[in-house]
Amino acid sequence: MTATPGPPPATTPSGDAPRRSDNRRVLLAAPRGYCAGVDRAVIAVEKALEQYGAPIYVRHEIVHNKYVVQTLERKGAIFVEQTEEVPEGSIVMFSAHGVAPTVHEEAERGKLATIDATCPLVTKVHKEAIRYAQDDFDILLIGHEGHEEVIGTSGEAPDHITLVDGPEDVAKVEVRDPEKVVWLSQTTLSVDETMETVDALKGKFPGLISPPSDDICYATQNRQLAVKQMGAESDLVIVVGSRNSSNSVRLVEVAKLAGAREAYLVDYASEIDESWLDGVTTIGVTSGASVPDVLVEEVLEYLSKRDYADVEIVKAAEESITFSLPKELRRDLRAEAQSLVGEAGETGESASKK
């Protein structure tokens, strides 16, 4: 259900908005929070810790969220920046953002057991890069320089990929053959910003080919769509998410473009500045795709204590996608289950003989 606009905020005789209004409400975006890829990655770390015991090494943050990383560290996960930091013979998990082939080679040299928790939607982009490189296309990868996902995708075809970090980069892009050029994108970008870059690229390269299916993930698009609807009705939008989370940062930008007077990114409710609420009637609340709902609940509780207890859901889409655990984990969990079944059968046979 899409929330309907409420009455306009009251004003003082001078025409200024009061400190608070009697019509205060919260618009809560749906969907928000964990996407299927993040859920899979976080569960993979937890299952690996249960299956193999601590420590489990994870290359880079498993997902870009401070709370999630700290919670997993307390359970026995160790996050490292480079594969070389993992002791020989240990288990290392690759984050949801994906890694370049050279990282797999580093792990093999270090005699590391690997678990690949790359989001399947990121893997799709990797496969597209490999396929177009094999066909000798120039690949224009739209994304942010230095982001783990961009580094991983670029590593699949470094001789064919050129990074395009927004429309302002288009003028300096050069290709070998304008008729053999394709664009791909980081999965967590703003849809509107990406299409602005694509339009600029098509203006320069009319023969530019689009990927066979949209690279920006369904969860990113759905969360941005909900924020567009919510932001148009909100005086203030609070996005729960970490500053290194690309999709969370984009939600702040989308909220402002949609019409929100102010929009802020916070990791925790404690980071909210109460002065943000001055003169505010309607507050939109959402969270990035790597944010557990407990953090959103804390924000709602904070707002409720300040008389923003009326919560309306702004629903933009239904999500039912799930992903299976990484194949390495599935294999070992299945083997353990079969072993337990075998042991139970042997015990039962022994008991019957007695």
HELIX and SHEET records of a PDB file:
HELIX    1   1 ALA A   36  TYR A   52  1                                  17    
HELIX    2   2 LYS A   66  LYS A   75  1                                  10    
HELIX    3   3 THR A   83  GLU A   85  5                                   3    
HELIX    4   4 PRO A  101  ARG A  109  1                                   9    
HELIX    5   5 PRO A  120  GLN A  134  1                                  15    
HELIX    6   6 GLU A  148  SER A  154  1                                   7    
HELIX    7   7 PRO A  167  LYS A  172  5                                   6    
HELIX    8   8 VAL A  191  LYS A  204  1                                  14    
HELIX    9   9 TYR A  218  GLY A  231  1                                  14    
HELIX   10  10 SER A  246  ALA A  258  1                                  13    
HELIX   11  11 ALA A  269  GLU A  271  5                                   3    
HELIX   12  12 GLU A  274  LEU A  277  5                                   4    
HELIX   13  13 ASP A  293  SER A  304  1                                  12    
HELIX   14  14 LYS A  327  LYS A  353  1                                  27    
SHEET    1   A 5 GLU A 262  VAL A 266  0                                        
SHEET    2   A 5 LEU A 236  VAL A 240  1                                        
SHEET    3   A 5 THR A 282  SER A 287  1                                        
SHEET    4   A 5 ARG A  25  ALA A  30  1                                        
SHEET    5   A 5 VAL A 311  LYS A 315  1                                        
SHEET    1   B 4 ALA A  77  VAL A  80  0                                        
SHEET    2   B 4 ILE A  56  ARG A  59  1                                        
SHEET    3   B 4 ILE A  91  PHE A  94  1                                        
SHEET    4   B 4 ALA A 113  ASP A 116  1                                        
SHEET    1   C 3 ILE A 161  VAL A 164  0                                        
SHEET    2   C 3 ASP A 138  ILE A 142  1                                        
SHEET    3   C 3 VAL A 181  SER A 185  1                                        
END                                                                             
